[in-house]
């Protein structure tokens, strides 16, 4: 006969809630490690894992593998966090440089397109008593192939308009004294582009602040 206070030995049937919490928090911490909150969740996973181990020394509980997984994810995430911070700190300047070069390349292409449109407009004016075209389609055919005109008018920037340039109405001929300040062609750029390309009456291509610019 066994004393009433003793029970037959057997495998534990109750799951450790702290072990389950450790695993869940460890997974969440690892998944959100790119956020500061992920580091906090990883630390909580490690704490719950140690508490679960302590409970298992006092009474039979299931969840030893979950505890080990939670501890591994918690400590692994905490060790990985500074590595990620270092990678971001190193790669961010390089990414900004790459993005700046991309923007500069698109801006350069935009200026080239504006310049070619200006040349076509000047050829049109010489053939039409010094009058500029009333609209871009007037250039199609004789002064620019239709396909070239469509390509030149299309915005070089992602999300830009199919007709990214507009003719600015002005009297001709333009006096030489003011030809470097009268805009004849102006770009219509997306709101995320800080500068637009313009062409002055003397053929100078420049950039001005985009009036529609919205700082990100």
N, C-alpha and C positions, 0 to 999 in steps of 0.2 A: 504494500500500500504506500502511495506517495502522499506527502503532507499536502493539505488543501492549498497552501500558498504557492506550490510549484506546478509548472505546466510542462508537458512534453516538449522536448526540443524540436524545432522545425524551422523551415525557411520563413523569413519575415513576409508579412502580407501587406503591411501598410507602407505607402509611398511617402517619401520625405518631401514635404511641401517646399522646404528650403532648397532641396536639390532641383526640383522642377523650376522654381523661381530663378535659381542660378543659371540654368540652361537657357531659359527664355530671355533673361536680361543679357546674358552673354551673346546670344544671337542678335538681339536688338542693338547692343553696343557695337558689335562688329559691323553690322549693316549700316549704322549711322556714324561710323568712326570719323567721317569727313566733317562732322559737326562736333562742337564741343560737348553737346549733350551725350554723344556716343561714348566719350571717355568716362563720363559720370556713370552711365549704365554699365560699362565694363567694370568699373570699380565696385558697383553694387553686386555684380555677378560674382566677383571674387569673394566679397564679404559673405554672401549667402552660401557660397560653396564651402567656406570654412565652417560656418555655423552648421551646415548639413553634416559635415564630417564629424563635428563634435557631438551632434545629436546621435549619430550612428554608433558612437562609442558608449553611449548610455543605454540605448535600447535598440532592438533589431528593427531596422527600417530598410525599405527598398530604395534604390536610386543611386548606388555607388557610381555607376557609369555616367549617369546624368551629372553627378557632382564633379566627376573628373572632367567631363565635357565643359561644364559651366566655368570651372576654374581655368581650364585651358583657353577658352574663348576670352575670359575676362583678362587674364594676365597677358595673353597674346595680343589682344587689342591695345592694352596699355603700353606694351613694348613697341607695337607697330605705329602708334600715334606720332611719336617724335620723328620716326622715319618718314611718315607722310608729310609732316610739317617741313622737314628738310627738303624733300623732293619738290614740294610746292614752292618753297623759297628759292630753289635753284631754277626751276622751270618757268616761273612766272615772268621774270625779266625777258627770257628768251621768247616766250609766247607773245609778250607785248611788243617786242622787236619785230617778230614775224607779222603780227597784225598791223603794225605801223607800216612795214614794207608793203603789205598787201594793199592798204589804203592808199599809199603813195603811188603804187602802180596803177590802181583804178583811177585815181585823180589825174595821173599823167595821160592815160588813155582817153579820159574825158576831154582833156585839153586838146589832144590831137584831133579828136572828132570835131570839136568846136572849130578848130583852125581850118579843117577841110571843108566844113560847111560854109565858113566865111569866104574861102576862095571861090566856091561855087556861086555864092551870092554876088561876089564882085564880078564874076564872068557874066552872070545874068544882068547885072546893072549896066555893064558895058554894051550889052546887046539890046538893051531896052531903055535907051535914053536916060541913063543914070538912075533908073528906078530899081529899087530892091523888089524881090518877089513878095507878093501879098501873102502867100502861104508856102509851106515847104513843098507841096506837090508841084508847084510851078517849076521846081528844079529837076523834076523827074524826067528822064529821057535824054534831052539835049545836054544838060549841064551835069547831071549825075545819073548813072544807071539806077533804076528803081530799087534793085537789091542793095546797092551801096548806100542809097539815101536812107532806106529802112534801117540798115546796120548802123549808120552814123548817128541817126536820131535816137536810137535805143540807148537807155541809160547803162553805163558801165557798172553801176552799183547794184548789188542784190536787192530785189524789191523795187527797183526803179521803174519809171514809166517807159512805155514803148516810144513815146515822143518826149525825150528829156530836154529838148532845147526849144526855145521860143524866140521869134523875131521881135525885136523892140522897135516900134515905129519911130521914125525920125525923118526930118527933112534932109534931102540930098540936093547938091553935094554938101558934105560936112566941111566946115572951114578947117584948115590945117591947124589953126591955133587951138582948136578944141577937139581935134580928132582923137587925142589920147585920153579923153574923158567921156566920150559919148559911147554908150554901150549899144551894140547892134545885135548881138546874140547873147542869150542868157540861158544858163542851165537850170532845169528843174530837178533837184536832187531829193532823195528820200530824207525824212526828218532826222535820221541817225547820222547823216553826213554833215560835218561842220562847215565845209566850204563848197562853193559852186564855181564852175568855170564860166568866164565871161570873155567876150571878144569886143574890143573897142574898134572904133571906126578906122583907126590907122592899122588894124590887123594885129595889134598886141593881144595876146591871150594871157589872162590873169585869173586869179581866184579871189573871191569875195566871201564874206560871211554869209552862210545860208540863212535866209530870214525864217525858214521853217524848222531850223535846227532845234532838236529837243535833246538836252544833255541826258545821257543814260544814268 
